[in-house]
């Protein structure tokens, strides 16, 4: 019995380490990983915790999170453009109902310039607008509410050598 428990613990640790390394886009692409699943051992049984599906470029295209009983808690589906930038992220609840939709826009340099967040019915919840400095580094993120009113700003500064 002691050996079995030790073996299960070692197996879980090995799988956990692999799971962490499998999340790296570089590793996912290198090993052509299509799906990564993490499980949790609780109360004498294994239960799925998270399942991540990747495209051939190593981008996450679907992420399913499970509850403690193994039921689906949430699903995220992500679409990308040819350059590998996120275009859209859809989030569903456990009943497969759309909860939130994020749409991303990019400028000609490939910099994310806008992120619009919608609720499950398609109404705008908020919008983020990004600006960049001459070096192409993000300099500011402005947030607007559903009516388009400016509500917050976050500025980014960089120290260079």
Secondary structure, 3 states (H helix, E strand, C coil): CHHHHHHHHHHHHHHHHHHHHHCCHHHHHHCCCCEEEEEEEECCEEEEEEEEEECCCCCEEEEEEECCCCCEEEEEEEEECCCCCEEEEEEEECCCCEEEEEEEEECCCCCEEEEEEEECCCCEEEEEEEEECCCCCEEEEEEEECCCCEEEEEECCCCCC
